[in-house]
Amino acid sequence: MSTQPQPKVTVESVTVCKLCQHGIALTGLSIPIVGEEPAMRAARYVTALEDHIKRRHPRESAAITAMQTWMRDILVIGSYRTEDPVLLAGYELARAHVHAATRKNRLSDDNLVEGLAQAGFTSEEIDRIKPIAQYMRDFLSEQGSFAHPKVQN
């Protein structure tokens, strides 16, 4: 029987899967290996999280694989100067996928109207400037008519 103290598991050190609520604790993974850089320890932890997704959530695992491919395409093609239309189209498609998938904030029409009202605009002014605000939102976030035709936003 081992008498070595075990790392204390706290609520803060448990990472919970958003898909199935399965908790993965840092114990074992949080024990540093002599000479191991913190980034390597973090990489081991991310690998454990990835293994869970691969085992339990194959559809989401496939989406992660697709994202890895898109990121690779961006990084590789972006490392070259090219006029090749096939490569440029591939780059733009990959960039649009990554942009849509990683956009932090989504601004709905209701959020837009609420923000304009909080800024002090009257309902008449909102009705007049809402189309301009929607146009700007769509342009800046690549939504609506500015979205890539092969990418769902």
N, CA and C atoms as a LAMMPS dump frame, in Angstrom:
ITEM: TIMESTEP
0
ITEM: NUMBER OF ATOMS
459
ITEM: BOX BOUNDS ff ff ff
-5.0000000000000000e+02 5.0000000000000000e+02
-5.0000000000000000e+02 5.0000000000000000e+02
-5.0000000000000000e+02 5.0000000000000000e+02
ITEM: ATOMS id mol type element x y z
1 1 1 N 0.84 -1.178 0
2 1 2 C 0 0 0
3 1 3 C 0.883 1.24 0
4 2 1 N 0.645 2.161 -0.897
5 2 2 C 1.43 3.37 -1.021
6 2 3 C 1.05 4.365 0.07
7 3 1 N 2.076 4.953 0.667
8 3 2 C 1.822 5.955 1.691
9 3 3 C 2.083 7.359 1.169
10 4 1 N 2.404 7.461 -0.127
11 4 2 C 2.636 8.778 -0.704
12 4 3 C 1.331 9.551 -0.761
13 5 1 N 1.384 10.844 -0.398
14 5 2 C 0.153 11.646 -0.486
15 5 3 C -0.273 11.818 -1.932
16 6 1 N -1.555 11.72 -2.169
17 6 2 C -2.116 11.894 -3.5
18 6 3 C -2.516 13.355 -3.682
19 7 1 N -2.403 13.865 -4.91
20 7 2 C -2.827 15.245 -5.137
21 7 3 C -4.302 15.405 -4.786
22 8 1 N -4.63 16.514 -4.164
23 8 2 C -6.008 16.788 -3.785
24 8 3 C -6.79 17.228 -5.024
25 9 1 N -7.924 16.577 -5.253
26 9 2 C -8.78 16.94 -6.373
27 9 3 C -9.825 17.921 -5.869
28 10 1 N -9.874 19.093 -6.47
29 10 2 C -10.864 20.095 -6.106
30 10 3 C -11.798 20.296 -7.286
31 11 1 N -12.886 20.964 -7.038
32 11 2 C -13.848 21.243 -8.106
33 11 3 C -13.167 22.018 -9.226
34 12 1 N -12.243 22.926 -8.854
35 12 2 C -11.566 23.732 -9.856
36 12 3 C -10.666 22.908 -10.764
37 13 1 N -10.182 21.757 -10.288
38 13 2 C -9.245 20.974 -11.087
39 13 3 C -9.928 19.903 -11.925
40 14 1 N -11.255 19.901 -11.969
41 14 2 C -11.991 18.947 -12.788
42 14 3 C -12.482 19.669 -14.037
43 15 1 N -12.161 19.113 -15.194
44 15 2 C -12.625 19.653 -16.462
45 15 3 C -13.819 18.811 -16.88
46 16 1 N -14.937 19.457 -17.192
47 16 2 C -16.188 18.752 -17.479
48 16 3 C -16.502 18.848 -18.973
49 17 1 N -16.751 17.7 -19.584
50 17 2 C -17.122 17.635 -20.993
51 17 3 C -18.481 18.312 -21.179
52 18 1 N -18.567 19.259 -22.097
53 18 2 C -19.82 19.964 -22.364
54 18 3 C -20.85 19.057 -23.035
55 19 1 N -20.38 17.971 -23.635
56 19 2 C -21.276 17.098 -24.389
57 19 3 C -21.969 16.06 -23.518
58 20 1 N -21.252 15.546 -22.504
59 20 2 C -21.821 14.466 -21.697
60 20 3 C -21.672 14.682 -20.2
61 21 1 N -21.095 15.793 -19.798
62 21 2 C -20.897 16.141 -18.399
63 21 3 C -19.914 15.23 -17.664
64 22 1 N -19.14 14.453 -18.399
65 22 2 C -18.112 13.601 -17.805
66 22 3 C -16.978 14.482 -17.289
67 23 1 N -16.58 14.258 -16.039
68 23 2 C -15.503 15.051 -15.458
69 23 3 C -14.16 14.353 -15.6
70 24 1 N -13.145 15.126 -15.942
71 24 2 C -11.79 14.602 -16.051
72 24 3 C -10.928 15.407 -15.085
73 25 1 N -10.382 14.712 -14.081
74 25 2 C -9.588 15.386 -13.056
75 25 3 C -8.13 15.45 -13.472
76 26 1 N -7.454 16.419 -12.934
77 26 2 C -6.037 16.611 -13.222
78 26 3 C -5.128 15.607 -12.526
79 27 1 N -5.618 14.855 -11.559
80 27 2 C -4.749 13.956 -10.812
81 27 3 C -3.99 13.057 -11.763
82 28 1 N -2.81 12.717 -11.418
83 28 2 C -1.983 11.891 -12.299
84 28 3 C -1.339 12.738 -13.37
85 29 1 N -2.149 13.482 -14.096
86 29 2 C -1.606 14.354 -15.13
87 29 3 C -0.95 15.596 -14.533
88 30 1 N -1.378 15.963 -13.328
89 30 2 C -0.828 17.178 -12.727
90 30 3 C 0.502 16.911 -12.031
91 31 1 N 0.854 15.652 -11.874
92 31 2 C 2.136 15.327 -11.255
93 31 3 C 3.225 15.56 -12.286
94 32 1 N 4.126 16.517 -12.015
95 32 2 C 5.146 16.824 -13.018
96 32 3 C 6.154 15.699 -13.181
97 33 1 N 6.589 15.526 -14.392
98 33 2 C 7.673 14.599 -14.688
99 33 3 C 8.949 15.412 -14.617
100 34 1 N 9.953 14.879 -13.958
101 34 2 C 11.204 15.605 -13.771
102 34 3 C 11.736 16.066 -15.121
103 35 1 N 11.997 17.369 -15.225
104 35 2 C 12.527 17.944 -16.455
105 35 3 C 11.482 18.304 -17.497
106 36 1 N 10.213 17.987 -17.224
107 36 2 C 9.16 18.261 -18.198
108 36 3 C 8.757 19.735 -18.141
109 37 1 N 8.653 20.357 -19.285
110 37 2 C 8.212 21.743 -19.383
111 37 3 C 6.705 21.811 -19.103
112 38 1 N 6.236 22.928 -18.531
113 38 2 C 4.793 23.074 -18.281
114 38 3 C 3.949 22.887 -19.542
115 39 1 N 4.466 23.331 -20.69
116 39 2 C 3.716 23.172 -21.941
117 39 3 C 3.514 21.692 -22.276
118 40 1 N 4.493 20.87 -21.96
119 40 2 C 4.363 19.429 -22.218
120 40 3 C 3.329 18.815 -21.282
121 41 1 N 3.289 19.285 -20.046
122 41 2 C 2.288 18.803 -19.092
123 41 3 C 0.89 19.17 -19.603
124 42 1 N 0.746 20.402 -20.073
125 42 2 C -0.539 20.838 -20.626
126 42 3 C -0.897 20.004 -21.851
127 43 1 N 0.091 19.691 -22.67
128 43 2 C -0.151 18.867 -23.866
129 43 3 C -0.64 17.474 -23.47
130 44 1 N -0.074 16.909 -22.403
131 44 2 C -0.542 15.591 -21.936
132 44 3 C -2 15.671 -21.497
133 45 1 N -2.356 16.766 -20.836
134 45 2 C -3.727 16.936 -20.368
135 45 3 C -4.684 17.086 -21.546
136 46 1 N -4.311 17.897 -22.524
137 46 2 C -5.158 18.07 -23.707
138 46 3 C -5.312 16.737 -24.441
139 47 1 N -4.253 15.939 -24.476
140 47 2 C -4.335 14.614 -25.103
141 47 3 C -5.348 13.736 -24.377
142 48 1 N -5.369 13.799 -23.05
143 48 2 C -6.357 13.026 -22.284
144 48 3 C -7.774 13.499 -22.602
145 49 1 N -7.954 14.811 -22.727
146 49 2 C -9.272 15.348 -23.084
147 49 3 C -9.671 14.904 -24.496
148 50 1 N -8.7 14.94 -25.402
149 50 2 C -8.95 14.523 -26.785
150 50 3 C -9.321 13.04 -26.844
151 51 1 N -8.639 12.218 -26.064
152 51 2 C -8.945 10.78 -26.045
153 51 3 C -10.399 10.543 -25.634
154 52 1 N -10.884 11.312 -24.665
155 52 2 C -12.284 11.181 -24.244
156 52 3 C -13.216 11.499 -25.417
157 53 1 N -12.937 12.592 -26.123
158 53 2 C -13.804 12.986 -27.244
159 53 3 C -13.774 11.922 -28.333
160 54 1 N -12.586 11.387 -28.623
161 54 2 C -12.484 10.345 -29.655
162 54 3 C -13.289 9.111 -29.27
163 55 1 N -13.229 8.728 -27.991
164 55 2 C -13.936 7.524 -27.53
165 55 3 C -15.446 7.722 -27.451
166 56 1 N -15.869 8.845 -26.907
167 56 2 C -17.28 9.04 -26.581
168 56 3 C -18.078 9.872 -27.568
169 57 1 N -17.402 10.682 -28.382
170 57 2 C -18.122 11.631 -29.245
171 57 3 C -17.52 11.635 -30.651
172 58 1 N -17.769 10.575 -31.439
173 58 2 C -17.137 10.468 -32.758
174 58 3 C -17.49 11.599 -33.724
175 59 1 N -18.721 12.118 -33.677
176 59 2 C -19.101 13.209 -34.585
177 59 3 C -18.285 14.47 -34.28
178 60 1 N -18.155 14.791 -33.013
179 60 2 C -17.377 15.965 -32.622
180 60 3 C -15.896 15.749 -32.899
181 61 1 N -15.442 14.513 -32.747
182 61 2 C -14.051 14.192 -33.055
183 61 3 C -13.774 14.422 -34.545
184 62 1 N -14.731 14.056 -35.387
185 62 2 C -14.579 14.283 -36.832
186 62 3 C -14.525 15.782 -37.133
187 63 1 N -15.313 16.585 -36.413
188 63 2 C -15.293 18.038 -36.612
189 63 3 C -13.934 18.614 -36.206
190 64 1 N -13.351 18.077 -35.154
191 64 2 C -12.013 18.526 -34.724
192 64 3 C -10.981 18.19 -35.797
193 65 1 N -11.085 17.004 -36.363
194 65 2 C -10.166 16.604 -37.427
195 65 3 C -10.296 17.53 -38.63
196 66 1 N -11.529 17.891 -38.981
197 66 2 C -11.746 18.82 -40.1
198 66 3 C -11.118 20.174 -39.8
199 67 1 N -11.282 20.652 -38.578
200 67 2 C -10.707 21.937 -38.197
201 67 3 C -9.179 21.885 -38.271
202 68 1 N -8.603 20.766 -37.851
203 68 2 C -7.145 20.615 -37.95
204 68 3 C -6.693 20.695 -39.406
205 69 1 N -7.46 20.108 -40.301
206 69 2 C -7.141 20.152 -41.729
207 69 3 C -7.23 21.579 -42.246
208 70 1 N -8.296 22.291 -41.857
209 70 2 C -8.444 23.677 -42.303
210 70 3 C -7.285 24.539 -41.789
211 71 1 N -6.922 24.346 -40.528
212 71 2 C -5.811 25.127 -39.964
213 71 3 C -4.506 24.814 -40.693
214 72 1 N -4.286 23.542 -40.979
215 72 2 C -3.08 23.154 -41.715
216 72 3 C -3.055 23.827 -43.082
217 73 1 N -4.203 23.813 -43.766
218 73 2 C -4.282 24.452 -45.085
219 73 3 C -3.949 25.937 -44.998
220 74 1 N -4.495 26.616 -44.008
221 74 2 C -4.215 28.046 -43.83
222 74 3 C -2.726 28.275 -43.61
223 75 1 N -2.139 27.502 -42.704
224 75 2 C -0.733 27.709 -42.364
225 75 3 C 0.2 27.36 -43.516
226 76 1 N -0.099 26.271 -44.216
227 76 2 C 0.777 25.857 -45.318
228 76 3 C 0.615 26.789 -46.518
229 77 1 N -0.611 26.969 -46.992
230 77 2 C -0.826 27.808 -48.18
231 77 3 C -0.412 29.246 -47.886
232 78 1 N -0.676 29.709 -46.667
233 78 2 C -0.313 31.068 -46.293
234 78 3 C 1.187 31.303 -46.242
235 79 1 N 1.966 30.246 -46.29
236 79 2 C 3.425 30.368 -46.272
237 79 3 C 4.007 30.603 -47.664
238 80 1 N 3.137 30.662 -48.664
239 80 2 C 3.596 30.82 -50.044
240 80 3 C 2.934 32.028 -50.694
241 81 1 N 3.632 32.616 -51.637
242 81 2 C 3.049 33.617 -52.526
243 81 3 C 2.605 32.837 -53.754
244 82 1 N 1.342 32.95 -54.088
245 82 2 C 0.851 32.176 -55.229
246 82 3 C -0.277 32.924 -55.924
247 83 1 N -0.415 32.628 -57.197
248 83 2 C -1.537 33.137 -57.989
249 83 3 C -2.417 31.965 -58.432
250 84 1 N -2.085 30.773 -57.96
251 84 2 C -2.832 29.575 -58.335
252 84 3 C -4.264 29.682 -57.807
253 85 1 N -5.258 29.751 -58.694
254 85 2 C -6.64 29.944 -58.25
255 85 3 C -7.171 28.798 -57.387
256 86 1 N -6.693 27.579 -57.612
257 86 2 C -7.14 26.446 -56.807
258 86 3 C -6.631 26.587 -55.374
259 87 1 N -5.349 26.929 -55.225
260 87 2 C -4.791 27.127 -53.881
261 87 3 C -5.442 28.314 -53.181
262 88 1 N -5.647 29.403 -53.918
263 88 2 C -6.267 30.583 -53.315
264 88 3 C -7.694 30.287 -52.864
265 89 1 N -8.433 29.543 -53.666
266 89 2 C -9.805 29.168 -53.292
267 89 3 C -9.792 28.245 -52.078
268 90 1 N -8.841 27.31 -52.043
269 90 2 C -8.716 26.41 -50.888
270 90 3 C -8.373 27.168 -49.622
271 91 1 N -7.482 28.13 -49.757
272 91 2 C -7.104 28.965 -48.614
273 91 3 C -8.313 29.742 -48.097
274 92 1 N -9.051 30.362 -48.995
275 92 2 C -10.203 31.165 -48.587
276 92 3 C -11.283 30.306 -47.943
277 93 1 N -11.516 29.117 -48.481
278 93 2 C -12.511 28.212 -47.898
279 93 3 C -12.088 27.803 -46.487
280 94 1 N -10.826 27.422 -46.319
281 94 2 C -10.327 27.027 -44.993
282 94 3 C -10.421 28.2 -44.018
283 95 1 N -10.024 29.392 -44.468
284 95 2 C -10.073 30.576 -43.614
285 95 3 C -11.502 30.878 -43.189
286 96 1 N -12.445 30.769 -44.107
287 96 2 C -13.85 31.045 -43.799
288 96 3 C -14.398 30.033 -42.791
289 97 1 N -14.025 28.757 -42.949
290 97 2 C -14.461 27.728 -41.993
291 97 3 C -13.927 28.033 -40.595
292 98 1 N -12.658 28.327 -40.501
293 98 2 C -12.043 28.602 -39.193
294 98 3 C -12.665 29.859 -38.589
295 99 1 N -12.857 30.879 -39.398
296 99 2 C -13.45 32.12 -38.902
297 99 3 C -14.85 31.872 -38.343
298 100 1 N -15.677 31.149 -39.1
299 100 2 C -17.045 30.881 -38.656
300 100 3 C -17.07 30.028 -37.39
301 101 1 N -16.167 29.063 -37.313
302 101 2 C -16.165 28.145 -36.168
303 101 3 C -15.576 28.764 -34.91
304 102 1 N -14.744 29.778 -35.061
305 102 2 C -14.067 30.331 -33.887
306 102 3 C -14.569 31.718 -33.505
307 103 1 N -15.592 32.203 -34.188
308 103 2 C -16.141 33.525 -33.853
309 103 3 C -16.667 33.485 -32.429
310 104 1 N -16.16 34.364 -31.591
311 104 2 C -16.527 34.353 -30.175
312 104 3 C -17.94 34.869 -29.942
313 105 1 N -18.264 35.979 -30.556
314 105 2 C -19.561 36.616 -30.302
315 105 3 C -20.452 36.553 -31.534
316 106 1 N -21.715 36.338 -31.289
317 106 2 C -22.72 36.339 -32.348
318 106 3 C -23.699 37.461 -32.025
319 107 1 N -23.967 38.305 -32.984
320 107 2 C -24.829 39.456 -32.773
321 107 3 C -26.108 39.275 -33.584
322 108 1 N -27.181 38.895 -32.906
323 108 2 C -28.469 38.711 -33.586
324 108 3 C -29.103 40.075 -33.842
325 109 1 N -30.173 40.084 -34.642
326 109 2 C -30.894 41.328 -34.882
327 109 3 C -31.442 41.893 -33.572
328 110 1 N -31.946 41.001 -32.702
329 110 2 C -32.467 41.464 -31.41
330 110 3 C -31.362 42.09 -30.561
331 111 1 N -30.173 41.46 -30.541
332 111 2 C -29.039 42.032 -29.801
333 111 3 C -28.65 43.39 -30.371
334 112 1 N -28.702 43.492 -31.671
335 112 2 C -28.348 44.735 -32.351
336 112 3 C -29.301 45.861 -31.941
337 113 1 N -30.606 45.595 -31.985
338 113 2 C -31.612 46.587 -31.602
339 113 3 C -31.452 46.951 -30.124
340 114 1 N -31.228 45.958 -29.286
341 114 2 C -31.039 46.205 -27.852
342 114 3 C -29.823 47.101 -27.604
343 115 1 N -28.737 46.837 -28.31
344 115 2 C -27.533 47.656 -28.167
345 115 3 C -27.748 49.082 -28.617
346 116 1 N -28.476 49.253 -29.714
347 116 2 C -28.761 50.597 -30.197
348 116 3 C -29.653 51.355 -29.206
349 117 1 N -30.619 50.658 -28.626
350 117 2 C -31.5 51.285 -27.634
351 117 3 C -30.697 51.685 -26.391
352 118 1 N -29.789 50.803 -25.958
353 118 2 C -28.955 51.127 -24.799
354 118 3 C -28.021 52.295 -25.086
355 119 1 N -27.683 52.496 -26.344
356 119 2 C -26.83 53.622 -26.723
357 119 3 C -27.615 54.93 -26.773
358 120 1 N -28.934 54.845 -26.571
359 120 2 C -29.734 56.06 -26.499
360 120 3 C -30.508 56.411 -27.753
361 121 1 N -30.496 55.545 -28.745
362 121 2 C -31.255 55.829 -29.967
363 121 3 C -32.744 55.598 -29.72
364 122 1 N -33.579 56.44 -30.321
365 122 2 C -35.03 56.267 -30.219
366 122 3 C -35.452 55.14 -31.17
367 123 1 N -36.683 54.659 -30.998
368 123 2 C -37.15 53.566 -31.861
369 123 3 C -37.219 54.004 -33.326
370 124 1 N -37.533 55.274 -33.566
371 124 2 C -37.559 55.782 -34.948
372 124 3 C -36.142 55.795 -35.541
373 125 1 N -35.187 56.233 -34.724
374 125 2 C -33.798 56.251 -35.191
375 125 3 C -33.288 54.826 -35.421
376 126 1 N -33.663 53.924 -34.534
377 126 2 C -33.25 52.52 -34.69
378 126 3 C -33.797 51.952 -35.987
379 127 1 N -35.078 52.229 -36.273
380 127 2 C -35.678 51.737 -37.523
381 127 3 C -34.915 52.257 -38.741
382 128 1 N -34.408 53.487 -38.66
383 128 2 C -33.698 54.097 -39.779
384 128 3 C -32.276 53.545 -39.91
385 129 1 N -31.577 53.323 -38.791
386 129 2 C -30.17 52.909 -38.88
387 129 3 C -29.949 51.402 -38.754
388 130 1 N -31 50.664 -38.396
389 130 2 C -30.855 49.208 -38.237
390 130 3 C -30.316 48.527 -39.501
391 131 1 N -30.817 48.859 -40.713
392 131 2 C -30.254 48.199 -41.904
393 131 3 C -28.763 48.473 -42.09
394 132 1 N -28.317 49.673 -41.735
395 132 2 C -26.895 49.997 -41.856
396 132 3 C -26.088 49.188 -40.837
397 133 1 N -26.616 49.119 -39.614
398 133 2 C -25.934 48.345 -38.562
399 133 3 C -25.883 46.858 -38.939
400 134 1 N -26.967 46.322 -39.51
401 134 2 C -26.985 44.92 -39.945
402 134 3 C -25.96 44.689 -41.049
403 135 1 N -25.892 45.624 -41.987
404 135 2 C -24.927 45.527 -43.082
405 135 3 C -23.503 45.498 -42.529
406 136 1 N -23.211 46.41 -41.613
407 136 2 C -21.871 46.459 -41.014
408 136 3 C -21.564 45.182 -40.245
409 137 1 N -22.541 44.681 -39.465
410 137 2 C -22.354 43.435 -38.72
411 137 3 C -22.042 42.291 -39.672
412 138 1 N -22.835 42.162 -40.729
413 138 2 C -22.641 41.072 -41.683
414 138 3 C -21.294 41.184 -42.394
415 139 1 N -20.915 42.399 -42.744
416 139 2 C -19.634 42.613 -43.412
417 139 3 C -18.469 42.251 -42.492
418 140 1 N -18.507 42.751 -41.268
419 140 2 C -17.384 42.534 -40.338
420 140 3 C -17.3 41.102 -39.821
421 141 1 N -18.432 40.424 -39.737
422 141 2 C -18.421 39.057 -39.212
423 141 3 C -18.595 38.003 -40.302
424 142 1 N -18.595 38.439 -41.557
425 142 2 C -18.737 37.539 -42.704
426 142 3 C -19.98 36.668 -42.592
427 143 1 N -21.104 37.315 -42.355
428 143 2 C -22.382 36.63 -42.279
429 143 3 C -23.262 37.101 -43.432
430 144 1 N -24.442 36.513 -43.539
431 144 2 C -25.408 36.936 -44.561
432 144 3 C -24.803 36.907 -45.957
433 145 1 N -24.957 37.977 -46.7
434 145 2 C -24.474 38.021 -48.082
435 145 3 C -22.949 38.033 -48.162
436 146 1 N -22.274 38.276 -47.032
437 146 2 C -20.798 38.293 -47.025
438 146 3 C -20.198 36.96 -46.596
439 147 1 N -21.031 35.981 -46.295
440 147 2 C -20.536 34.665 -45.887
441 147 3 C -20.035 33.893 -47.093
442 148 1 N -19.055 33.035 -46.87
443 148 2 C -18.586 32.153 -47.941
444 148 3 C -19.736 31.219 -48.29
445 149 1 N -20.012 31.007 -49.575
446 149 2 C -21.178 30.191 -49.952
447 149 3 C -21.113 28.736 -49.475
448 150 1 N -19.935 28.232 -49.171
449 150 2 C -19.804 26.838 -48.74
450 150 3 C -19.658 26.699 -47.229
451 151 1 N -19.823 27.796 -46.49
452 151 2 C -19.633 27.77 -45.039
453 151 3 C -20.914 28.217 -44.357
454 152 1 N -21.391 27.39 -43.426
455 152 2 C -22.572 27.772 -42.655
456 152 3 C -22.13 28.621 -41.471
457 153 1 N -22.832 29.721 -41.261
458 153 2 C -22.507 30.596 -40.125
459 153 3 C -23.399 30.313 -38.966
